[in-house]
Amino acid sequence: MEEEPSKSKQVSGFSKLSKRGKLGWIVNNFFKDPELVMKELVSYWHHDEDEQKIIDGMSENTISNFILPYSVAPNFVINQREYAVPLVIEESSVVAAASNAAKFWSERGGFHARVISRIKEGSVYFLFKGNFQVLENNKQALLGEIKSGCKDITRRMDERGGGILDLAFEDLSNEEPDSYKLTLYFDTCDSMGANFINSVLESSSKILERWIYSPEISESATTYYETIMCILSNYTPRCVAEAWVTCPISALGKINGMLPDEFADRFYKAVRIAQIDPSRATTHNKGIFNGIDALVLATGNDFRAIEAAGHTYAARSGKYSSLSECTIDNDIFTFRIELPLSIGTVGGLTKLHPIARRSLELLGHPSADELMMILASTGLAQNFAAVRSLVTTGIQKGHMRMHLQNIAWQLNATTEEFAAIQAHFADKTISYADVVNFLDNLRSNNGVIAQ
């Protein structure tokens, strides 16, 4: 007997369907119980239709909302100012660790932070046949041409004290024949500035072409120019913040039963391992971004761009390494981080997303510079908490304890069963298998814990 051909799941004009139409097509073609799934996904729509329209406008082909917890890590003291830091993340141990580290350092002078620089960049990639040195020698004249030619785009940014700062040429022809790059440097003030930068770059490519073919630059009829692409760079090594904590080793106190000198030495060695071993550095830096990404999301910024820049920065020496460093000098313990953070506090989702607006209000309506410092401090707090656990009790003890409720929910534990689980594992190392075994034992004995 021949099998019936499977129903095609290809669709034309999907984006033109209504939201309910899209959802209906999806549930009827991809789920076993369409009515149940339809009801479930609709239940996550915002009850306020106007708010839902804003959310739908942020993406394409939306059929529902994906909910993540919105948490707060209190007790951050950064440059002697107190903050409660909003975090959007599904991992409870991250929030607990950041909060714990914030409280720890609030009693030891808090976090110190500064913005090293805030220059962003983007490039025009082009093909060129001619005398490249002539371009180099006349680049300041080109800068003037670009500033003048783009003034309609940059006017408002110029008025805020930002705009186009400088430019540079780079010869890529040794790697790809006839290929070159024009990089423009920008100050976008409190905005992330992606659309602004890309608009300037596209206009600049046309100005560059006219300039190259002008009599002042073109030396012969053999000169040739062609734009390949214009795009901002998410790698922003000149848009960098740093944060640090420091205190006498003795002020660290006893940590999880470990004396201050021993803790400081073990902590230092753990960070050094992350500096010399890329496999450890990857996980070490992931822990940093646990905190940073959660705050970037909460403020409506682009965590993907932040991650891309951070990991590239971690490899800027040619070898992937830790974004943080620890020093011990004359019995003074110092832990610091430095990384690129291209963010904004005006425009984009920071203005559109209702919770992003509240996050910025919670932080005191920070400037982009201030938010960069808060982000760096949050990443450092997360990193300190993780390394502290690694060199003392081990990462699993606290991590699994925070996940105990999630495990209990997965196992459909009742309120009474969860209370018994918490009591049993209060002084024990937790694993999923151990919780399963305990709950099976509990249920088989009608709620009486077998000894």
C-alpha positions as CSV (number, residue, x, y, z in Angstrom):
1,M,0.0,0.0,0.0
2,E,1.4,3.3,-1.1
3,E,1.9,6.0,1.6
4,E,0.0,9.2,1.1
5,P,2.2,12.1,0.0
6,S,2.9,14.4,2.9
7,K,1.1,17.7,2.9
8,S,3.3,20.6,1.8
9,K,4.2,23.1,4.5
10,Q,5.3,25.7,2.0
11,V,3.2,28.9,1.9
12,S,3.0,32.0,-0.2
13,G,1.9,35.4,1.0
14,F,2.3,34.5,4.7
15,S,3.4,38.0,5.7
16,K,0.2,39.4,4.2
17,L,-2.0,37.3,6.4
18,S,-3.5,38.8,9.6
19,K,-1.9,37.9,12.9
20,R,-4.7,35.3,13.6
21,G,-4.4,34.1,10.0
22,K,-0.6,33.4,10.5
23,L,-1.2,31.7,13.8
24,G,-4.0,29.6,12.4
25,W,-1.9,28.4,9.5
26,I,1.0,27.6,11.8
27,V,-1.0,25.6,14.3
28,N,-2.9,23.7,11.7
29,N,0.2,22.7,9.8
30,F,2.7,22.0,12.6
31,F,0.9,20.9,15.8
32,K,-1.1,17.8,16.7
33,D,-3.7,19.8,18.7
34,P,-4.3,23.0,16.8
35,E,-7.1,24.3,19.1
36,L,-5.1,23.8,22.3
37,V,-2.0,25.5,20.8
38,M,-4.0,28.3,19.4
39,K,-5.6,29.0,22.7
40,E,-2.2,28.8,24.5
41,L,-0.4,31.2,22.2
42,V,-3.2,33.7,22.1
43,S,-3.2,33.7,26.0
44,Y,0.3,35.3,25.8
45,W,-0.9,38.3,23.8
46,H,-0.9,41.5,25.7
47,H,-4.3,42.4,27.2
48,D,-3.8,46.0,26.0
49,E,-4.2,46.1,22.2
50,D,-2.2,49.3,21.8
51,E,0.8,47.8,23.7
52,Q,0.5,44.6,21.6
53,K,0.7,46.6,18.4
54,I,3.9,48.2,19.6
55,I,5.3,44.7,20.4
56,D,4.2,43.3,17.0
57,G,5.8,46.3,15.3
58,M,9.2,45.3,16.6
59,S,9.4,42.2,14.4
60,E,7.9,40.4,11.4
61,N,5.4,37.5,11.2
62,T,4.6,37.7,14.9
63,I,2.1,35.2,16.3
64,S,2.6,35.5,20.1
65,N,4.9,36.9,22.8
66,F,7.7,35.0,24.4
67,I,7.8,35.7,28.1
68,L,11.1,36.0,30.1
69,P,11.4,36.9,33.8
70,Y,12.2,40.5,34.6
71,S,14.3,40.6,37.7
72,V,16.2,43.1,39.8
73,A,19.6,42.9,41.4
74,P,19.7,45.4,44.2
75,N,22.6,46.9,46.2
76,F,24.9,47.9,43.4
77,V,27.1,50.8,44.3
78,I,28.9,52.2,41.3
79,N,31.0,55.4,41.6
80,Q,29.4,56.0,45.0
81,R,25.9,55.9,43.5
82,E,23.3,53.3,44.4
83,Y,21.5,51.3,41.8
84,A,19.0,48.4,41.5
85,V,19.9,46.8,38.2
86,P,17.1,45.3,36.0
87,L,17.9,41.9,34.4
88,V,16.0,39.9,31.8
89,I,17.1,36.3,32.0
90,E,15.7,32.8,32.5
91,E,18.5,31.7,34.9
92,S,17.8,32.4,38.5
93,S,21.4,31.8,39.6
94,V,22.6,34.7,37.5
95,V,20.4,37.2,39.3
96,A,21.3,35.7,42.7
97,A,25.0,35.8,41.9
98,A,24.9,39.4,40.7
99,S,22.9,40.5,43.7
100,N,25.3,38.7,46.1
101,A,28.4,40.2,44.5
102,A,26.8,43.7,44.5
103,K,26.1,43.4,48.2
104,F,29.6,42.0,48.9
105,W,31.4,44.9,47.2
106,S,28.9,47.6,48.5
107,E,30.5,47.0,51.8
108,R,34.1,47.3,50.4
109,G,33.9,50.6,48.5
110,G,31.6,49.5,45.7
111,F,32.4,49.3,42.0
112,H,34.5,52.0,40.2
113,A,33.9,52.6,36.5
114,R,34.8,54.9,33.7
115,V,34.3,55.2,30.0
116,I,37.7,55.1,28.2
117,S,36.3,56.2,24.9
118,R,33.0,56.1,23.0
119,I,33.9,56.3,19.3
120,K,31.9,54.0,16.9
121,E,32.8,53.2,13.4
122,G,31.6,52.0,10.0
123,S,33.2,51.4,6.6
124,V,32.8,51.8,2.9
125,Y,34.4,48.8,1.2
126,F,35.4,49.5,-2.4
127,L,37.4,48.3,-5.4
128,F,40.0,50.8,-6.7
129,K,42.6,50.9,-9.4
130,G,44.9,53.9,-9.1
131,N,47.4,55.4,-6.8
132,F,46.3,54.6,-3.3
133,Q,48.9,56.9,-1.8
134,V,47.1,59.8,-3.4
135,L,44.0,58.9,-1.4
136,E,46.0,58.7,1.8
137,N,47.7,62.1,1.2
138,N,44.3,63.8,0.6
139,K,42.1,62.2,3.2
140,Q,41.6,65.3,5.2
141,A,40.1,67.0,2.1
142,L,37.8,64.1,1.7
143,L,36.7,64.4,5.4
144,G,35.7,67.9,4.7
145,E,33.8,66.8,1.6
146,I,31.9,64.1,3.5
147,K,31.0,66.4,6.4
148,S,29.7,69.0,4.0
149,G,27.9,66.5,1.9
150,C,26.2,64.7,4.8
151,K,25.2,67.7,6.8
152,D,21.5,67.1,6.3
153,I,21.9,63.7,7.9
154,T,24.2,64.8,10.7
155,R,22.7,68.1,11.6
156,R,20.8,67.0,14.7
157,M,23.7,64.8,15.8
158,D,26.1,67.7,15.3
159,E,23.8,69.9,17.4
160,R,24.0,67.3,20.3
161,G,27.8,67.4,20.1
162,G,28.3,64.3,18.1
163,G,28.7,63.4,14.4
164,I,31.5,62.5,12.1
165,L,34.9,62.7,13.9
166,D,37.5,61.4,11.5
167,L,38.3,58.9,8.7
168,A,41.0,56.4,7.7
169,F,41.9,54.4,4.6
170,E,43.0,50.8,4.7
171,D,44.6,48.8,1.9
172,L,43.2,45.3,1.7
173,S,44.6,44.5,-1.7
174,N,47.3,42.0,-0.3
175,E,44.4,39.8,0.8
176,E,41.9,40.6,-2.0
177,P,43.0,42.3,-5.2
178,D,42.0,45.9,-5.7
179,S,40.1,45.9,-2.4
180,Y,40.2,48.9,0.0
181,K,38.3,50.3,3.0
182,L,37.3,53.7,4.1
183,T,36.5,53.8,7.8
184,L,34.5,56.7,9.3
185,Y,34.6,57.4,13.1
186,F,31.5,58.7,14.9
187,D,30.2,60.0,18.2
188,T,26.5,59.2,18.4
189,C,26.0,60.7,21.9
190,D,23.3,58.8,23.8
191,S,21.9,56.9,20.8
192,M,23.2,53.6,19.6
193,G,23.3,55.2,16.2
194,A,23.2,52.2,13.8
195,N,20.8,53.7,11.3
196,F,22.5,57.1,11.5
197,I,25.9,55.5,10.8
198,N,24.7,53.4,7.9
199,S,22.9,56.4,6.3
200,V,26.1,58.5,6.5
201,L,28.1,55.6,5.1
202,E,25.8,55.2,2.1
203,S,26.0,58.9,1.3
204,S,29.7,58.9,1.9
205,S,30.2,56.2,-0.7
206,K,28.8,58.4,-3.4
207,I,30.9,61.4,-2.3
208,L,34.0,59.1,-2.3
209,E,33.3,58.0,-5.9
210,R,32.9,61.6,-7.1
211,W,36.0,62.6,-5.2
212,I,38.1,59.8,-6.6
213,Y,37.1,60.7,-10.2
214,S,37.7,64.4,-9.6
215,P,40.7,66.0,-11.5
216,E,42.4,66.6,-8.1
217,I,42.6,62.9,-7.3
218,S,42.3,60.9,-10.5
219,E,45.7,60.9,-12.2
220,S,44.8,59.0,-15.4
221,A,42.0,57.4,-17.4
222,T,42.9,54.1,-15.8
223,T,41.5,55.1,-12.4
224,Y,38.6,52.8,-11.5
225,Y,36.2,52.8,-8.5
226,E,33.3,50.6,-7.4
227,T,31.5,50.5,-4.1
228,I,31.1,46.9,-2.7
229,M,29.2,47.7,0.5
230,C,28.7,50.2,3.3
231,I,28.1,49.0,6.8
232,L,28.7,49.9,10.4
233,S,31.0,47.7,12.4
234,N,29.8,46.0,15.6
235,Y,33.4,45.7,16.6
236,T,33.9,49.0,18.5
237,P,37.4,48.8,20.1
238,R,37.3,52.6,20.7
239,C,33.9,52.5,22.5
240,V,35.2,51.0,25.7
241,A,34.3,51.0,29.4
242,E,36.1,49.6,32.4
243,A,35.0,48.7,35.9
244,W,37.0,47.5,38.9
245,V,36.8,46.6,42.6
246,T,39.6,46.8,45.0
247,C,40.4,46.4,48.7
248,P,43.1,45.1,51.1
249,I,43.2,41.3,51.0
250,S,42.3,41.3,54.7
251,A,39.1,43.2,54.0
252,L,37.8,40.3,51.8
253,G,37.1,38.4,55.0
254,K,36.6,34.7,55.3
255,I,34.8,33.4,52.2
256,N,32.9,30.1,52.4
257,G,35.3,29.1,55.1
258,M,38.4,30.1,53.2
259,L,40.9,32.6,54.7
260,P,41.4,35.9,52.8
261,D,44.9,35.1,51.7
262,E,44.1,31.7,50.3
263,F,40.9,33.0,48.6
264,A,42.8,35.9,46.9
265,D,45.5,33.5,45.7
266,R,43.1,31.0,44.3
267,F,40.9,33.6,42.7
268,Y,44.0,35.2,41.0
269,K,45.1,31.8,39.6
270,A,41.6,31.1,38.3
271,V,41.6,34.4,36.4
272,R,45.1,33.8,35.1
273,I,44.0,30.4,33.8
274,A,41.2,32.2,31.9
275,Q,43.8,34.5,30.4
276,I,46.1,31.7,29.1
277,D,43.6,29.0,28.2
278,P,41.0,29.8,25.5
279,S,38.8,26.9,26.4
280,R,38.4,28.3,30.0
281,A,38.3,31.9,28.7
282,T,35.2,31.0,26.6
283,T,33.2,29.9,29.6
284,H,34.7,32.6,31.8
285,N,33.6,35.3,29.4
286,K,30.2,33.7,28.9
287,G,29.7,34.2,32.6
288,I,30.4,37.9,32.2
289,F,27.8,38.2,29.4
290,N,25.3,36.4,31.6
291,G,25.0,39.7,33.5
292,I,25.7,42.1,30.6
293,D,23.2,40.5,28.2
294,A,20.5,40.4,30.8
295,L,20.9,44.2,31.4
296,V,21.2,44.9,27.7
297,L,17.9,43.1,27.1
298,A,16.2,45.0,29.9
299,T,17.2,48.3,28.5
300,G,16.2,47.5,24.9
301,N,19.7,47.4,23.5
302,D,21.3,44.9,21.1
303,F,22.8,42.0,23.1
304,R,24.0,40.3,19.9
305,A,26.1,43.3,18.9
306,I,27.5,43.6,22.4
307,E,28.5,39.9,22.5
308,A,30.1,40.0,19.0
309,A,32.2,43.0,19.9
310,G,33.2,41.6,23.3
311,H,34.3,38.2,22.0
312,T,36.3,39.9,19.2
313,Y,37.9,42.2,21.7
314,A,38.8,39.2,23.8
315,A,40.8,37.9,20.8
316,R,42.4,41.2,19.9
317,S,45.9,40.0,20.8
318,G,45.6,37.1,18.3
319,K,44.6,34.6,21.1
320,Y,41.2,34.4,22.8
321,S,41.5,35.4,26.4
322,S,39.7,36.6,29.5
323,L,38.0,40.0,29.5
324,S,38.7,40.4,33.2
325,E,42.0,40.5,35.1
326,C,43.0,40.2,38.7
327,T,46.1,41.7,40.4
328,I,47.5,41.4,43.9
329,D,50.0,44.1,44.7
330,N,51.2,45.0,48.2
331,D,48.4,43.0,49.7
332,I,45.8,44.9,47.7
333,F,43.3,42.8,45.8
334,T,42.0,44.3,42.5
335,F,39.7,42.8,40.0
336,R,38.8,44.7,36.8
337,I,37.2,44.3,33.4
338,E,37.5,46.2,30.1
339,L,35.3,45.7,27.1
340,P,33.6,47.5,24.2
341,L,29.9,48.4,24.9
342,S,28.1,50.2,22.0
343,I,24.7,51.0,23.5
344,G,22.1,53.8,23.5
345,T,19.7,55.3,26.0
346,V,17.6,57.2,23.4
347,G,15.8,56.1,20.3
348,G,15.1,52.6,19.0
349,L,13.6,50.1,21.5
350,T,14.8,52.1,24.4
351,K,11.9,54.5,23.6
352,L,9.4,52.0,22.1
353,H,9.5,49.1,24.5
354,P,7.4,49.9,27.6
355,I,9.6,47.9,30.0
356,A,12.8,49.1,28.5
357,R,11.6,52.6,29.3
358,R,10.9,51.6,32.9
359,S,14.4,50.0,33.1
360,L,16.0,53.2,32.2
361,E,13.8,55.1,34.7
362,L,14.8,52.5,37.4
363,L,18.5,53.3,36.6
364,G,17.8,57.0,36.9
365,H,17.6,57.9,33.2
366,P,21.3,57.3,32.6
367,S,23.3,58.7,29.7
368,A,24.9,56.2,27.3
369,D,28.2,56.7,29.2
370,E,26.6,56.0,32.5
371,L,24.9,52.9,31.2
372,M,28.2,51.6,29.8
373,M,29.6,51.9,33.3
374,I,26.7,50.1,34.8
375,L,27.0,47.3,32.2
376,A,30.7,46.9,32.9
377,S,30.1,46.7,36.6
378,T,27.3,44.2,36.2
379,G,29.5,42.0,34.1
380,L,32.3,42.2,36.7
381,A,29.9,41.4,39.5
382,Q,28.7,38.3,37.7
383,N,32.3,37.2,36.9
384,F,33.4,37.8,40.5
385,A,30.5,35.7,41.8
386,A,31.2,32.8,39.4
387,V,34.9,32.6,40.0
388,R,34.3,32.9,43.8
389,S,32.1,29.9,43.6
390,L,34.5,27.9,41.4
391,V,37.5,28.4,43.8
392,T,35.5,27.7,47.0
393,T,32.4,25.5,47.1
394,G,32.3,24.7,43.4
395,I,29.8,26.0,40.8
396,Q,27.1,23.3,41.2
397,K,26.2,23.7,44.8
398,G,24.7,27.2,44.4
399,H,23.7,26.8,40.8
400,M,21.6,23.6,41.4
401,R,20.1,25.0,44.6
402,M,18.7,27.9,42.5
403,H,17.3,25.3,40.0
404,L,15.7,23.1,42.6
405,Q,12.3,24.7,42.1
406,N,12.5,24.3,38.3
407,I,13.4,20.6,38.8
408,A,10.4,20.1,41.2
409,W,8.1,21.8,38.6
410,Q,9.3,19.5,35.9
411,L,8.5,16.5,38.1
412,N,5.0,17.9,38.9
413,A,5.8,18.1,42.6
414,T,3.0,19.3,44.9
415,T,3.5,22.1,47.4
416,E,4.0,19.6,50.2
417,E,6.4,17.5,48.1
418,F,8.5,20.6,47.2
419,A,8.7,21.5,50.9
420,A,10.0,18.0,51.6
421,I,12.5,18.3,48.8
422,Q,13.8,21.6,50.1
423,A,14.2,20.3,53.6
424,H,16.0,17.1,52.4
425,F,18.5,18.9,50.2
426,A,19.2,21.8,52.5
427,D,22.6,20.5,53.4
428,K,23.2,18.2,50.3
429,T,24.7,18.6,46.9
430,I,21.8,18.6,44.4
431,S,21.5,16.7,41.1
432,Y,18.5,16.1,38.9
433,A,18.8,12.3,39.4
434,D,19.0,12.7,43.2
435,V,15.8,14.8,43.2
436,V,14.0,12.2,41.0
437,N,15.1,9.4,43.3
438,F,14.1,11.3,46.4
439,L,10.6,12.1,45.0
440,D,10.1,8.5,43.8
441,N,10.9,7.3,47.3
442,L,8.7,9.9,48.9
443,R,5.7,9.0,46.7
444,S,6.2,5.3,47.1
445,N,6.0,5.7,50.9
446,N,2.9,7.9,50.8
447,G,4.8,11.1,51.7
448,V,6.9,9.6,54.4
449,I,10.6,10.1,53.9
450,A,12.4,6.7,54.0
451,Q,15.5,6.8,56.1
